[in-house]
Amino acid sequence: MATAKELRGEIDVAVEGRTIVEVLARNAREHSATPAIHWREDGAWKDLSWSQYRERVIEAAAGFISLGVDRGDFVALMAANRPEHVIADLGVMHAAGTPVTLYSTLATSQVAYIGGHCGAKVAVLENLEFMKRWEAAKPELPNLEYVVLLEGAENYETVDWVLSWDDLAERGRTLLASNPEAVDDRAAQLQPDDIATLIYTSGTTGTPKGVVITHRNVLWTVESTERTISLPKHPRLVSFLPLAHIAERVASHYLGMWYVGEVWYCPDMTQVLEYVQEAKPTLFVAAPRVYERFQAGLLARLEGEEGLKKTLAMTAIKTGEDVVRLRQEGKPVPFLTGLKHQLLERVVLTKILDGLGMGEVFIAISTAAPIAPELLVFFQGIGLPLFELWGMSELSGPGTTNLPGANKIGTVGKPIVGTEVKLADDGELMMRGGNVTAGYFKRPEDTAETFLADGWLVTGDIAEIDQDGFVSIVDRKKELIITAGGKNIAPTKLEGMIKSHPLIGQVCVIGDRRKFLTALIVLDGDMAPPWAERQGLKFDDMATFAQLPEVQAEVQKAVDEANEHVARVEQLKKFVVLSDEWTPETEELTPTLKLKRRVIHDKYAQAIDGMYA
């Protein structure tokens, strides 16, 4: 059996000298008529084939060249998941520049920081709402020469530095008419070690850092992924997570190209189920919160059923979960249980999955945050091949993953092909491979601290590695709680168990340098009204609803159940149910829905202190 080092060498050879622009050219040449991207416009579905997609990219590239974008220049992108976003991304790349996608939720000060830090020369923005922030930040962006507005440019007809998307394309066509080789000549300048994109970390612990991801990093990672996960060609995907996040960028954008896939672009995350039902994806990548909502919606719908239909559905789900648990424990499935599961799977479960639009999924991935084991058991039990993957921006995305036939629920699986993992003396996980990125942009001290000279990345995660090579993430090193008694406690385990209740949206465990653990609990704004209706309760607003005795009792029940699965020192002694909802806009969450613990601790200091009074 080949070693990780030998496999790494094979991947090195496979991607040697290549860049991302070559992959798009290959697709347009060899799969010219195959659909590449889909989107909805004015209520109708539209699409581009791979050859049409590349034509639009070349036009955009020429447009950027006409605006003065040169090799190595940065272009900021701030837009929803829509065709212009990825066309612009690849267009900048074909102009030998570097696209940098920013989260749509960023405040003006954050726009100013990132736009200034990378020295963005051009910005491509969704609409006037985004434009307000960039206009306010422009005095701090001396390199910014042009803004391209996807919507609303007619409001700036007298402003010479603002263009519409159509203006950019027209400028590109004009340049190509006079110099047909302009883009090909520029794209030929690209080298594998040129920057393909900067991924600015979402900032849970302070100022965002720009992770430098090269063309070689991208192609090495997708080649390793192909050797790790045996996917059929031409997968169907739905793109709905922010393209500023490495998970979406790798899954739909880079892997979509690598596998010659079809991508449906969903501009609003709340519409993802609708898009899934249209696309019927074969590869689906989402954060745990999406699967939590899928489960909550499904169970709520089944609760509304009556009689035999409801009984059969709930029996099918429970039987599926029992089978998954037995297999995870290495125990044989009793003959009658297996027979009942096969029958119910054929009669009931396949219809449930088809109703979700997930009946043709070859593999589903949960990433970006820890997922509750019970949620994995639930979905695997109903027949969805859902597996947990762990990764980081600093790893160009994937690091380890569970797979069909190599799946241990509660772990994040084994390293992807060609990579190695080990633990530092304090239990911190380290990784080495061609997916390890080039460092942080203009942050040499942070780079030296995280990216070691011998190729190892210091991940910041405390982990365990079992005898079979499966990795378990204990917690972020900087998020471990050290109680007044000196106990080290990983809060995400308890938070995840409590959050598995459909009524609960977010949980932040408190207890650093305190005598015991407490928590701030936020209800799920989407699930609260239907839950109230089923309980015969009135729902007027979240503030009133959160304080109802029935709601407090239900949250207490969820806390009590979670407490049963942890050691006494890890149990919650008190909690507060807040009337607020946490979102990236209210700043308690990052754009990828991770907790900003420092912000939460400061914002709710009075409520926290009250639990220790």
C-alpha positions in Angstrom: 0.0 0.0 0.0 1.4 3.4 -1.0 2.4 5.8 1.7 1.0 9.3 2.1 4.3 10.7 0.9 4.2 8.5 -2.2 0.6 9.4 -3.0 1.5 13.1 -2.5 4.2 12.7 -5.1 1.7 11.2 -7.5 -0.7 14.1 -7.1 2.3 16.6 -7.4 3.0 15.0 -10.8 -0.7 15.1 -11.9 -1.1 18.8 -11.3 2.5 19.9 -12.2 2.5 23.1 -14.3 -1.3 23.5 -14.4 -3.6 26.3 -13.6 -7.4 26.7 -13.1 -7.9 28.4 -16.5 -6.8 25.2 -18.2 -9.6 23.3 -16.5 -12.2 25.6 -17.9 -10.6 25.5 -21.3 -10.7 21.7 -21.2 -14.4 21.6 -20.3 -15.3 24.0 -23.1 -13.3 22.0 -25.6 -14.3 18.5 -24.5 -17.8 19.1 -23.1 -18.9 22.2 -25.1 -22.7 21.5 -25.1 -22.9 20.0 -21.6 -24.9 22.3 -19.2 -22.5 24.0 -16.7 -24.5 26.5 -14.7 -28.2 27.2 -14.0 -30.0 30.1 -12.5 -33.5 31.6 -12.2 -34.3 34.9 -13.8 -37.8 36.5 -13.8 -39.3 33.2 -12.7 -37.7 31.1 -15.5 -34.7 28.8 -15.4 -31.8 29.7 -17.6 -28.5 27.9 -18.2 -25.1 28.1 -20.0 -23.2 25.3 -21.5 -19.5 24.9 -20.8 -18.6 26.6 -24.1 -21.0 29.5 -23.5 -19.8 29.8 -19.9 -16.2 30.2 -21.1 -17.3 32.7 -23.7 -18.8 34.9 -21.0 -15.7 34.5 -18.8 -13.5 35.6 -21.7 -15.6 38.7 -22.3 -15.5 39.6 -18.6 -11.7 39.0 -18.6 -11.3 41.4 -21.5 -13.5 43.9 -19.8 -11.3 43.8 -16.7 -8.2 44.2 -18.8 -9.8 47.3 -20.4 -10.2 48.7 -16.9 -6.5 48.3 -16.2 -6.5 45.0 -14.3 -3.0 43.7 -14.7 -1.2 40.5 -13.5 -1.4 40.2 -9.8 -4.0 42.9 -9.3 -6.9 42.2 -6.9 -10.6 42.5 -7.7 -13.1 42.4 -4.9 -16.4 40.5 -5.4 -19.4 41.1 -3.2 -22.5 39.4 -4.5 -24.9 36.6 -3.9 -24.5 33.1 -5.5 -25.4 34.0 -9.1 -23.8 33.5 -12.5 -22.2 36.9 -12.7 -20.3 36.2 -9.5 -18.5 33.1 -10.8 -18.1 34.6 -14.3 -16.4 37.6 -12.7 -14.3 35.4 -10.5 -12.9 33.4 -13.5 -12.8 36.5 -15.6 -10.4 38.2 -13.2 -8.4 35.0 -13.1 -8.1 34.9 -17.0 -6.9 38.5 -16.8 -4.1 37.1 -14.5 -5.6 39.0 -11.6 -6.8 37.6 -8.3 -10.5 37.6 -7.3 -11.4 38.1 -3.7 -14.9 37.4 -2.5 -16.2 39.3 0.5 -19.1 38.2 2.7 -22.2 40.1 1.9 -22.9 40.8 5.6 -19.7 42.8 6.2 -20.0 46.3 7.7 -18.4 49.3 6.1 -15.4 49.2 8.4 -14.7 45.5 7.4 -15.1 46.4 3.7 -12.6 49.1 4.2 -10.2 46.8 6.0 -10.3 43.9 3.5 -10.5 46.1 0.4 -7.6 48.2 1.6 -5.5 45.2 2.8 -5.6 43.5 -0.6 -5.5 46.8 -2.5 -8.5 46.0 -4.6 -8.3 47.8 -7.9 -11.9 47.0 -9.0 -15.0 45.9 -7.0 -17.9 43.9 -8.5 -21.0 44.5 -6.3 -24.5 43.1 -6.2 -26.6 46.2 -5.8 -27.0 49.7 -4.3 -27.2 48.3 -0.8 -23.6 47.0 -1.1 -22.6 50.2 -3.0 -23.5 52.3 0.0 -20.9 50.5 2.1 -18.2 50.7 -0.6 -18.9 54.4 -1.2 -18.5 55.1 2.5 -15.3 53.1 2.5 -13.9 54.5 -0.7 -11.8 57.3 0.9 -9.8 54.5 2.7 -9.3 52.6 -0.6 -6.7 54.5 -2.6 -6.3 51.7 -5.1 -9.9 51.4 -6.0 -10.4 52.7 -9.5 -13.7 51.2 -10.7 -16.9 49.6 -9.3 -19.0 47.3 -11.5 -22.6 47.1 -10.3 -24.7 44.1 -11.2 -27.9 46.0 -10.4 -28.5 49.7 -10.1 -25.7 51.2 -12.2 -28.3 53.5 -13.9 -28.2 55.6 -10.7 -24.6 56.4 -11.4 -24.7 57.4 -15.1 -22.8 60.6 -14.4 -20.1 58.9 -12.3 -17.2 57.8 -14.5 -15.8 55.2 -12.1 -19.1 53.2 -11.9 -20.1 50.7 -14.7 -22.9 48.2 -15.1 -22.2 44.5 -15.8 -23.4 45.0 -19.4 -20.9 47.9 -19.7 -18.1 45.6 -18.6 -19.1 42.9 -21.1 -19.4 45.5 -23.9 -15.9 46.8 -23.1 -14.6 43.3 -23.3 -16.2 42.6 -26.7 -14.7 45.8 -28.0 -11.2 44.9 -26.9 -11.6 41.3 -28.3 -12.7 42.7 -31.6 -9.5 44.7 -31.9 -7.2 42.1 -30.2 -8.8 38.6 -30.2 -5.8 37.1 -28.4 -5.8 39.7 -25.5 -7.2 37.3 -22.9 -5.4 34.2 -24.0 -2.1 36.1 -24.0 -2.8 37.4 -20.5 -4.0 34.0 -19.1 -0.8 32.4 -20.5 1.1 34.5 -18.0 -0.4 32.6 -15.0 1.8 30.3 -13.0 0.8 27.5 -10.6 2.1 29.4 -7.6 0.1 32.6 -8.5 -2.7 33.4 -6.1 -6.0 31.9 -7.2 -7.9 33.7 -4.4 -7.7 35.1 -0.9 -10.0 33.7 1.6 -10.5 36.1 4.5 -11.2 34.2 7.7 -14.5 35.1 9.2 -13.0 36.6 12.3 -14.1 34.7 15.4 -11.0 35.8 17.2 -10.2 39.2 15.8 -9.0 40.8 12.6 -9.6 38.6 9.5 -6.6 37.1 7.9 -6.3 36.6 4.1 -5.4 33.0 3.4 -3.3 32.8 0.2 -4.6 29.9 -2.0 -2.6 29.3 -5.1 -3.7 27.6 -8.4 -1.5 24.7 -7.4 -3.3 24.5 -4.0 -6.7 24.3 -5.7 -5.8 21.7 -8.3 -3.8 19.6 -5.8 -6.8 19.6 -3.4 -9.4 18.7 -6.1 -7.2 15.9 -7.4 -6.7 14.6 -3.9 -10.5 14.9 -3.4 -11.1 12.8 -6.5 -8.8 10.1 -5.2 -10.5 10.2 -1.8 -14.2 10.4 -2.8 -15.2 8.2 -5.7 -17.8 10.6 -7.4 -19.4 10.0 -10.8 -18.6 12.6 -13.5 -21.0 15.4 -14.1 -22.4 15.8 -10.6 -25.3 18.1 -9.9 -24.8 20.7 -7.2 -26.6 23.5 -5.6 -24.5 26.6 -4.7 -26.0 28.5 -1.7 -23.3 28.9 1.0 -21.3 32.1 0.7 -18.7 31.9 -2.0 -16.4 33.8 0.4 -16.3 30.5 2.4 -13.8 27.9 1.4 -16.4 25.1 1.6 -18.7 26.6 -1.1 -15.8 27.8 -3.2 -14.2 24.3 -3.4 -17.5 22.3 -3.6 -19.4 24.1 -6.3 -16.9 26.3 -8.0 -13.6 24.3 -8.1 -15.0 20.8 -7.9 -17.8 21.8 -10.2 -15.3 22.6 -12.8 -13.0 19.6 -12.1 -15.8 17.1 -12.4 -17.5 18.9 -15.3 -20.6 19.3 -13.1 -23.8 21.2 -13.3 -24.3 23.9 -10.7 -27.6 25.6 -9.7 -26.9 29.0 -8.2 -29.3 29.9 -5.3 -29.0 33.6 -4.3 -30.9 33.3 -1.1 -30.1 30.6 1.5 -33.7 30.5 2.7 -34.7 29.1 -0.8 -32.3 26.2 -0.8 -34.9 23.5 -0.4 -36.7 24.8 -3.5 -33.5 24.8 -5.5 -32.6 21.3 -4.3 -36.0 20.0 -5.4 -35.4 21.5 -8.8 -31.7 20.4 -9.2 -32.0 17.0 -7.6 -28.3 17.1 -6.6 -26.0 14.2 -6.7 -23.4 15.9 -4.5 -24.6 18.2 -1.7 -22.4 20.2 0.7 -23.9 22.2 3.6 -23.3 23.4 7.1 -24.9 21.5 10.0 -27.5 24.2 10.4 -29.0 23.4 7.0 -29.4 19.7 7.9 -30.9 20.7 11.2 -33.5 22.8 9.4 -34.2 20.0 6.9 -34.8 17.6 9.8 -36.9 20.0 11.7 -39.1 20.8 8.7 -39.4 17.1 7.8 -40.4 16.1 11.3 -42.9 19.0 11.6 -44.5 17.9 8.3 -44.8 14.3 9.6 -46.3 15.5 12.8 -49.1 17.0 10.8 -49.9 13.6 9.2 -52.4 11.3 10.7 -53.1 7.6 11.0 -51.2 4.9 9.2 -49.1 7.3 7.1 -47.6 9.0 10.1 -47.1 5.6 12.0 -45.3 4.1 9.0 -43.0 7.1 8.5 -42.0 7.3 12.2 -41.5 3.6 12.3 -39.3 3.7 9.2 -37.2 6.5 10.7 -36.7 4.7 14.0 -35.8 1.4 12.3 -33.3 3.1 10.0 -31.7 4.8 13.1 -31.5 1.4 14.9 -29.8 -0.1 11.9 -27.2 2.7 11.7 -26.5 2.5 15.4 -26.0 -1.3 15.3 -23.6 -1.0 12.4 -21.7 1.8 14.1 -21.3 -0.4 17.1 -20.0 -3.3 14.9 -23.0 -5.4 15.8 -24.9 -7.6 13.4 -28.4 -6.3 12.3 -31.0 -8.9 13.3 -32.6 -10.6 10.3 -36.2 -9.3 11.0 -34.9 -5.8 11.7 -33.0 -5.8 8.5 -35.9 -7.1 6.6 -38.3 -4.5 8.1 -35.8 -1.8 7.3 -35.4 -2.9 3.6 -39.2 -2.9 3.2 -39.8 0.4 4.9 -36.9 1.9 3.0 -38.5 0.9 -0.3 -42.0 1.9 0.6 -41.5 5.0 2.8 -38.0 6.3 3.1 -37.2 6.7 -0.6 -40.4 8.8 -0.9 -39.3 11.0 2.0 -35.9 11.6 0.4 -37.5 12.2 -3.0 -39.8 14.7 -1.4 -36.7 16.6 -0.1 -35.2 16.5 -3.5 -32.3 14.4 -2.1 -33.3 11.0 -3.6 -30.4 11.0 -6.1 -27.6 12.2 -3.8 -24.5 10.1 -4.2 -22.8 11.7 -1.2 -23.8 14.5 1.1 -21.2 16.4 3.2 -21.6 18.3 6.5 -18.8 20.8 7.1 -17.9 24.2 8.4 -18.9 23.4 12.0 -19.4 20.3 14.2 -22.6 18.3 13.5 -24.5 16.4 16.2 -24.0 12.7 15.9 -27.7 12.2 16.3 -28.3 14.2 13.2 -25.9 12.0 11.2 -27.7 8.9 12.6 -31.1 10.4 11.5 -30.1 11.1 8.0 -28.1 8.0 7.4 -31.1 6.1 8.8 -33.5 7.6 6.3 -31.0 6.7 3.5 -29.2 9.9 2.9 -25.4 9.1 2.6 -24.4 12.1 4.9 -20.8 12.2 6.2 -18.9 14.7 8.3 -15.9 16.4 6.8 -13.4 18.7 8.6 -11.4 21.3 6.9 -10.0 24.9 7.0 -9.3 27.8 4.7 -5.6 27.2 5.5 -6.0 23.6 4.0 -7.7 24.9 0.8 -10.8 23.3 2.1 -10.9 19.6 3.0 -8.6 18.0 5.5 -10.3 14.8 6.7 -13.6 13.1 5.9 -15.8 10.1 6.6 -16.8 8.1 3.6 -19.0 5.2 2.7 -17.3 2.1 4.1 -15.0 4.2 6.3 -17.4 6.0 8.6 -17.2 6.5 12.3 -19.9 8.9 13.6 -18.5 11.2 16.1 -15.2 11.6 14.2 -14.3 13.7 11.2 -12.9 10.7 9.4 -9.4 10.1 7.9 -7.0 12.4 6.1 -7.7 13.0 2.4 -5.3 11.2 0.0 -1.7 12.4 0.0 -1.9 14.1 3.4 -0.6 13.3 6.9 -1.8 14.2 10.3 -0.2 14.1 13.8 -0.7 15.6 17.2 1.5 18.1 18.9 2.5 17.5 22.5 -0.6 19.5 23.8 -3.0 17.6 21.5 -3.2 20.2 18.7 -3.8 18.7 15.3 -1.2 19.2 12.6 -1.4 18.4 8.9 0.9 18.3 5.9 0.1 18.0 2.2 -0.2 19.9 -1.0 -3.5 21.4 0.3 -1.6 23.4 2.9 -1.7 26.9 1.6 1.0 29.5 1.1 0.3 31.4 4.3 -1.4 34.7 5.2 -1.3 37.7 2.9 0.9 40.4 4.3 1.0 38.7 7.8 4.6 37.2 8.0 4.5 36.7 11.8 1.1 34.9 11.7 2.3 32.8 8.8 5.5 31.7 10.6 3.5 30.8 13.7 0.9 28.7 11.8 2.8 27.3 8.7 5.9 25.6 9.9 9.1 25.3 7.9 8.8 21.5 7.4 5.4 21.8 5.7 3.2 21.1 8.7 0.2 23.3 9.4 -0.7 24.1 13.0 -4.5 23.9 12.9 -5.6 25.4 16.2 -7.8 22.4 16.8 -7.4 20.0 19.8 -7.9 16.5 18.5 -7.6 12.8 19.0 -6.5 10.1 16.5 -7.7 6.5 17.1 -5.9 3.3 16.2 -7.7 3.2 12.9 -6.6 6.7 11.9 -9.9 8.4 12.4 -9.6 12.0 13.7 -11.9 13.4 16.4 -11.9 17.2 16.9 -12.3 18.0 20.6 -12.5 21.8 20.2 -10.8 24.9 19.0 -7.7 25.4 21.1 -8.7 29.1 21.8 -12.2 28.2 22.7 -11.5 25.6 25.4 -13.1 26.7 28.7 -10.8 26.4 31.8 -13.0 26.5 34.9 -12.1 28.0 38.2 -11.2 24.5 39.3 -8.7 24.1 36.5 -10.8 21.7 34.3 -10.4 22.0 30.5 -13.9 21.8 28.9 -14.8 21.8 25.2 -18.0 23.7 24.9 -19.1 22.7 21.4 -20.0 19.2 22.4 -22.6 20.3 24.8 -23.7 23.2 22.6 -24.3 20.7 19.7 -26.4 18.4 21.8 -28.7 21.1 23.1 -28.9 22.7 19.6 -30.2 19.4 18.2 -33.6 20.3 19.7 -35.6 21.9 16.8 -36.8 24.8 18.9 -33.2 25.9 19.8 -31.2 27.9 17.3 -28.0 28.8 19.0 -26.2 28.0 22.3 -23.2 29.6 23.9 -21.7 27.9 26.9 -20.1 30.2 29.5 -17.7 29.2 32.2 -14.1 30.3 31.7 -12.6 31.0 35.1 -16.0 30.4 36.7 -17.1 27.8 39.2 -19.6 26.1 36.9 -21.0 26.2 33.4 -24.0 28.2 32.3 -25.3 29.1 28.8 -27.0 31.7 26.7 -29.7 30.1 24.6 -31.4 31.6 21.5 -34.5 30.1 20.0 -34.9 29.4 16.3 -37.1 32.1 14.7 -38.3 29.8 11.9 -39.2 26.9 14.1 -40.7 28.8 17.0 -44.1 29.7 15.4 -45.0 26.2 14.2 -43.8 24.7 17.5 -46.1 27.1 19.3 -49.0 26.1 17.1 -48.5 22.4 17.8 -48.4 23.1 21.5 -51.6 25.3 21.4 -49.6 28.4 22.4 -49.9 31.9 21.0 -46.9 33.4 19.2 -46.9 37.2 19.0 -43.2 38.0 19.2 -40.0 36.2 20.3 -39.5 38.3 23.4 -42.8 37.3 24.9 -42.6 33.7 23.6 -39.2 33.1 25.0 -40.4 33.7 28.6 -43.5 31.4 28.4 -43.3 28.7 31.2 -43.9 26.1 28.5 -41.0 27.3 26.5 -38.7 27.5 29.5 -39.7 24.0 30.4 -39.0 22.6 26.9 -35.5 24.2 26.9 -34.9 22.8 30.4 -35.8 19.4 29.0 -33.3 19.8 26.2 -30.6 20.9 28.7 -31.4 18.0 31.0 -31.1 15.5 28.2 -27.8 16.9 27.1 -26.5 16.9 30.7 -27.1 13.2 30.9 -24.4 12.6 28.3 -21.5 14.6 29.8 -19.5 14.4 33.0 -20.8 16.3 36.0 -18.2 19.1 35.6 -19.4 19.6 32.0 -23.1 19.9 32.9 -25.0 23.2 32.7 -26.1 24.5 36.0 -28.1 27.5 34.7 -29.2 29.1 31.5 -30.9 32.1 30.1 -33.2 32.0 27.1 -32.7 35.3 25.2 -35.4 37.1 23.3 -32.9 38.1 20.6 -32.0 36.2 17.5 -28.3 35.9 16.6 -27.3 36.6 13.0 -24.2 37.8 11.2 -25.9 41.2 11.0 -26.4 41.4 14.7 -22.7 40.4 15.0 -23.0 37.4 17.4 -22.3 35.1 14.5 -19.7 35.1 11.7 -21.0 34.9 8.1 -20.5 31.1 8.4 -22.7 31.0 11.5 -19.9 30.3 14.0 -20.2 31.9 17.4 -18.3 35.2 18.0 -17.7 34.3 21.7 -15.9 37.6 22.5 -18.8 39.7 21.1 -21.4 37.5 22.9 -19.5 37.7 26.2 -19.3 41.5 26.0 -22.9 42.1 24.7 -24.6 39.9 27.2 -22.3 40.5 30.2 -25.2 41.5 32.4 -27.1 38.4 31.7 -24.0 36.2 32.2 -23.1 37.9 35.5 -26.7 37.4 36.7 -26.3 33.6 36.4 -23.4 33.8 38.8 -24.9 36.2 41.2 
